[in-house]
Amino acid sequence: MKKTVALILCALMCIGLFAACGSSSSTPDSTDSSAAEPVVIQLGHADAENEEAIHHKMALLFQKYVDEMSNGAIQIQIVGSGQLGGERDMVEGMQLGTIEMASTANMVLSNFMPEFAVLDLPYVFSDYASAYKALDSEAMSEVIERFASEKGVRVLAFAQGGYRQVVGNTAVNSVEDMKGIKVRVPESDIYIDTFNALDAAPTPLAWAETFTAMQQKTVDAFEITPAVVLSNGFYEVCSDISITNHLFSPNPLMIAESLYKSLTAEQQQVLNDAAKKAADEQRAWIEASIEEVLAALEEKGMTVNHPDLSAFQAVVEEAGLYEKYSETIGSELIAAVMEAAAQ
């Protein structure tokens, strides 16, 4: 009997020992596996997925710097070509938390908060340097914080598309040449009012329909930055690009505020720093490449026209657009942003 009890006790001790060994060896492995899993964040845009496309270029730079700064702990997954929807759809998705990040044109944001339209006023930035001062100003930082807290979307940084030009099958060498031209514009009041002031016939149309509209001659022209003309092959259906510089095109890189708040302070800092570094590099890239882009468009058979911009600016000022939009944007904000740009 004593031998039987001793054998049973011995067996129980062995089972306990093996269980303890198994538990101690598996716990670190599972912990290490969990810690090694990177945070994956999806970044959408509606641009072409090539390195010459302005939004994709920004996305690639951001992806690179996030990876470097986080040592691979945060990974950015780029989803371009409008696969997540149009630009407005993506902003709405970030509000709902169904889309994590997006890069869009600034004009889209004025649909959600009119103050962003201060950056879309025609002929307010004389050069790139003044535009950057406005984008990075304290006044715009306050707008960004309000957008995050009130609308649920945080702007991490502003990249750019450069200045927007008139593109089509008609040469624009003077304000008079704009008369009656049916120009595709985004669904933005400022864009519509700008071209009405220039005596054109602005036609709001979805970006995805623009190429076909030019092919079918539904519109005579559209307006966009030269890099987009090149990267999307519009030289196949357009003969002229006229350097009107009517609007500067900031491109905000955004994240859903709900996602941003769920990250650690260290992870947030990585995204902030990577966005700023990527935006600085993307801005410089646009500036450095503009002449090269225009030369490439000429090689593709397009004619580049250079009208006198002072006449365009005078027409816009006489139309009273700045006074009109001071009511919706806020005269104090316009003054603060313009003051920052002039410094």
N, C-alpha and C positions, 0 to 999 in steps of 0.2 A: 504493500500500500504506500509506504513512504517513498519507494522508488518511483511509483506511478505519479505521485504528487510532484516529486522533484522534476520528473521529465516534463510534466505539464507546465510548471513554472519556468523551466528553461526555454521551452518552446515559445511561451508568451513573451519572455524577455527578448528573444531573437526577433520575433515579429515586430515588437516595438522598436528595436534597434534599426531594423531594415526600414521601417516606416519613417523614422526620424531622419535617416540618411537620405531617403528619397525626397523628403520634404525640404531638407536644407539644400539639396543640389538643384531642385527645380525652381525654387523661389528666385534666386538671383537671375537665372536665365530669363524667366518671364518678365522680371523687372527691367533687365537690360534690353529685351526685345521691345518693350513698350517705350522705353526712353529713346531708342534708336529710330523710332518712326518719325519721319519729318512731318511738319505741318504743311499741307498742300493747299494752296489758294489759287482759285481759278480767276484769270483776268481776261475779260472779253473786250473786243473792239469790232467795229464794222468795216475796217480797212482791209486792203489786200494783204495777204500773208507773205510779203517779201520785204527784204531789208531796206528797200528804197521807199517803202510806204511809211508815212509819218507816225501813225499810231503804232504800227508794228515795230518800228525802230525804237520807239519809247518803251514798248513792252519788253523787247529783247534786252535793252539796257537795264531796265528795272529788274528783270529776271536774273541777269548776270550779277548785279550788285547785291541783291537780296541773298543769292546763293553764297557769294563771297563773304558778306558781313555776318551771315548766320552760320557759316561753316557747314552749309547744306541742311541745317535744321529747319529752314523754311524754303519751300520750293514753289515757284510760280509757274502755273500751267496756263499757257496762252491759248485762247480760243478766238481766232479772228474771223474775218469775212462775214460778220453778222450772224454767226451761227447761234449766238445767244439772243438774237433779236436786233431791232433797230436801236439807235442811240437812246431815244426816249424810253424804250422798253427796258433797256439795261439800267437806267437810272431808277425807274419804278421798281425793277427787280431788286436793286440794292436796298430800297426803302422797305421792301417786303422781306428781305433776307434770303431771297431765292437766288440772287446773283451776288457774288462776293466782291469782285472788283471790275472796273471798266475804265476805258479811256475813250472820251468823246470830245466833240467840239463844245466850246463854252456856251454857244447860243442855246443849247439844249437846256442848260441849267436855269435860264431866265424864265422857263415855263414853270419852274418850281419855286424860284425866288427871284423876283424882278431885279434885285440889286446886282446880280451877275451881268446884266445887260450893260453896265458901265464899261465893261471891257469890249463891248461890241459896237460902240458908237463909231460912226464913220469919221475918218480923218482926224482922230484925236492923238495918235501916237506918231510923231514925226520920224522916228527911227526905232531900231530894235532895242537900243539901250533904254530909251524912255519907256517902251512897252514893258521891259523886264522890271523896271523900278515900280511900275504900277502893279504888275502881277505879284510882286514880292512885298508890297507895301503893308504897313500895319492896318490900314483901312480895309484891305482885302482879307487880311488874317481874321479880322473881326467878322466879316461876312462869312468866311469859311467856318468859323466856330458856331455861328448861328445856324448855318446850313446843317451842320452835324447834329446839333442839339434839337433843332426844330423839325428837320426834314429827314434825318436818319442816314445821311450820306456825308462822308468826310472827304474833302479834297486834300490829297497828300502833297501834290505839287502841280504846277502848270508847265506842261511842255508847250510846243507851238507848232503851227503849220506854216507860219510866215504870213505875208500879206496876200490878200485874195485879189484875183485878177479876173477880167472878163474873157471867157473862152468861147469860141464859136466859129462861124463861117463868114463873119463880117469883121473888117478891120475897124477898130475904134481909135481914132487919132485926135478926137476932140469931143467935147460935151455934146455938140450937135449930132455926132455920129451915134449917140445913144438913143436918139429919138425913135420911139416906136419899136425898138428891138424887144422881142419876146424873150425875156431872160429867166431861166429857171433859178429860183431862189429857195432856200430852206423855209420851213414854216415858222418864220420869225418876223414879228412886226417891224423891227429895226431894219432888217434886210429889205422888206417890202417897201417901207417908207423911203429908204435910201434910193432905191431904183425908181420909185415914183418921182422923187425930187429931181432925178437925172432925166426925167421924161421918157424913161423906158417903160416896158410893159412887164412888170415882175409877175412871174407865174410860179406859185408854190407847188412843189412836186417832191415826192420822196426821192432820196438820193439813189436808191436802187433802180429807179426808173429813168434816171438821167441819160445813161448811155443810149438806151433804146429811143428815148425822146429825141436825142440828137440825130440818131440814125434815120428816124422817120420824119425828121424836120417838124416835129410837134412844137419844138421851141427853136429859136434862132441861136441862142447862146446860153451859157450858164456861168456861174462864178465860183472859183475855187482857187486853192494855192497850186503853183506850178508842179510841185512834187507829186500831187495827186493826179494831175493830168498825165504825167509820165508813167507813174506806177500802175495806173488803171487803163492805159492804152487809148486815151481819148484822142490822141493824134490820128487815130484811124478814121475818126468821124468829124474832126475839126481842123480848120485851116489856119486860124489865127488865135494868138493869145495877146491880149492888150494889157499893158502894165498900168492898171488904174489904181492899185494900192488902196482901194476904197475902204477896206476893213482889215484889221489885224485879227489873226485867228489863234487865240489861246486854246490849248487842249488840256483840260483837267484830267489828272489821273486820280481815280476815286476808289474808296472802299466802303462797304456797308458799315455804318457806325456800330451796329450790333456785333459784327465780327471783330471790328477793331477793339471794342471794349472787352471782348472775351479773351484777348491776347494778353500776355504778360507785359509789364512796362518795358522789359528788354526787347521783346518781339516788336512792340510798337515802335521803339526807337530804331530798330533795324529797318522797318518799312519807311519810316520818316526820312532817315538818312539816305537810304537807297533811292527813294523817290527824288529827293533833291539832287543827288549826284547824277542820276539818270536824266533829269530835266535839264540840268546845266549842260550836259553833254549833247542832248538832243537839240537844244536851242542852238548851240554852236555849230552842230552838223547842218542844220537848216541854213544858217547864215553862210557857211562855207560852201554849200552845195548849190546855192541858187543860180549862180552864173553857169555852172556845169549843167544843171537841169535845163535851163533855157537853151543852152547850146545843143543839148541832146534833142530837145523838141524841134529845134531848127533842122537838125540832121534828119529828123523824121518827116520833114517837109512842112512844118508849121512856120508862120511868119510872126515875129515878135514885134509888136507896135509899142511906141513910147509917147503917149499923149502928154500934154502939159497938165500936171496934177493940180496946180493952183486954181485953174478954172473949175475943176470938179469940186474942190473944197469950198470955193466961193458959193457955188450953187447950193451945196448942202447946208451951208451956214445960213444963206438967205431963206431957205425953206423952213427954218425954225425948228429943226429936229432936236437940237440940244435942249431948247426950252421945253419942247413937248415931253421929252423923256426924263427931264428933271422932276416931273410930277410923279412918275412911277418908280424911278430909281432913287430919287432923293437928291436934292441939290447939294446937301452937305457931303454926301458920299462922292458925288461927281467932283466936287471941289477938292476933296482930300486925295482922291486918286490922281487927279490932274496935277496937284501940287507935288505929289510923290514922283510923278513922271518927269516933272520939270527940274527936279533937283540934280 
